[in-house]
Structures are given as structure tokens and as C-alpha cells.
Amino acid sequence: MSGIVVVYELEQPAAGPPPGAEGVPRRVHAAPAAPGQSEAVGPRTLCGKDTFAMTRARRTPSGEPGEPWYPDEYTSAVCPDCDAAMET
């Protein structure tokens, strides 16, 4: 599963996040890595969203059969379109 980067679409509170606080993932997406840069995120997720305002996850998909590509704690926030693309 090399070449895939996990990114978070973060919640955007109306007042903005407190200084130094990390946002809460509203949705977890998969995106191809930027060409020639396995750690850099490409411009679009597998579902077609722009990755510009998204945050790269620390986790990298293991590529092991049966292992999820997303962090377990965010299972309920996984983008269904990205998940379907990862299944194919």
C-alpha cells in the first residue's frame, strides 16, 4: 500500500481552534503521495477532495491484508468513498 497517505479533514469551530490545539478529525481520507515524495500528500484525496487544508496523519497504512488503512480510533469518521477506493 505504498504511495498512500492518511489525511484528516478537521472540524472547524466557529471561533477557531485554541492556540496550539489540534483539531478533531471530522473525516478521515486516503490520498496518493505526491510524485517522488512518499511522505508528502498529493493534491487530491481518493474521493476527489482538495488536500490543501487537510492535516497529514502520523499513521501510514501498513499494507498488510486485512489491516485497516485508517487509525482505529477514527473508524466512524472514515470517508466511505476513500474506503471503497482502498478496497479495490
C-alpha positions in Angstrom: 0.0 0.0 0.0 2.9 2.3 -0.6 2.1 5.6 -2.0 -1.0 6.2 0.2 -1.1 8.9 2.9 -3.8 9.2 5.5 -5.2 12.8 5.9 -7.7 14.4 8.3 -10.4 16.8 7.3 -10.6 18.7 10.6 -13.6 20.2 12.4 -13.6 24.0 12.1 -15.1 25.6 15.2 -16.9 28.9 14.6 -14.5 30.7 16.9 -11.4 28.9 15.6 -9.3 26.4 17.4 -7.5 27.5 20.6 -3.8 28.3 20.1 -1.7 25.2 19.9 -4.7 22.8 19.8 -5.0 20.1 17.3 -8.4 19.8 15.5 -10.7 16.9 15.8 -10.9 14.8 12.6 -14.4 15.3 11.0 -13.5 12.8 8.2 -10.5 10.6 7.5 -9.4 10.4 3.9 -6.8 8.5 1.9 -4.7 10.4 -0.7 -1.9 9.3 -3.0 1.5 10.5 -2.1 3.0 13.4 -4.1 5.1 12.1 -7.1 8.6 11.3 -5.9 7.8 12.1 -2.3 6.4 9.2 -0.3 5.7 11.3 2.8 4.1 14.3 1.0 0.4 14.4 0.3 -0.8 14.7 -3.2 -3.3 17.4 -4.2 -6.5 15.4 -4.0 -7.9 12.6 -1.9 -9.1 9.3 -3.5 -12.6 10.7 -3.3 -11.6 13.9 -5.1 -11.4 16.4 -2.2 -8.6 19.1 -2.2 -6.0 18.2 0.5 -4.7 21.7 0.9 -6.5 22.4 4.2 -6.2 18.8 5.5 -3.7 17.5 8.1 -1.5 14.5 7.4 -1.9 11.7 9.9 1.1 10.3 11.7 0.0 6.8 10.8 1.0 5.2 7.5 -1.1 2.3 6.1 0.7 -1.0 6.8 -0.3 -2.6 3.5 -0.9 -5.9 5.3 -4.0 -7.8 4.1 -6.9 -7.3 6.5 -5.4 -4.3 8.3 -7.3 -1.1 8.1 -5.6 1.9 6.3 -7.0 4.3 8.8 -6.4 4.7 12.6 -8.7 2.5 14.7 -9.8 5.4 16.8 -11.4 7.2 13.8 -13.3 4.2 12.3 -16.6 6.1 12.5 -15.1 9.1 10.6 -13.7 7.2 7.6 -14.7 8.6 4.2 -16.9 5.9 2.6 -15.7 6.9 -0.9 -12.0 6.7 0.1 -12.6 3.4 1.9 -14.3 2.0 -1.2 -11.4 3.1 -3.4 -8.9 1.5 -1.0 -10.9 -1.8 -1.2 -10.4 -2.1 -5.0 
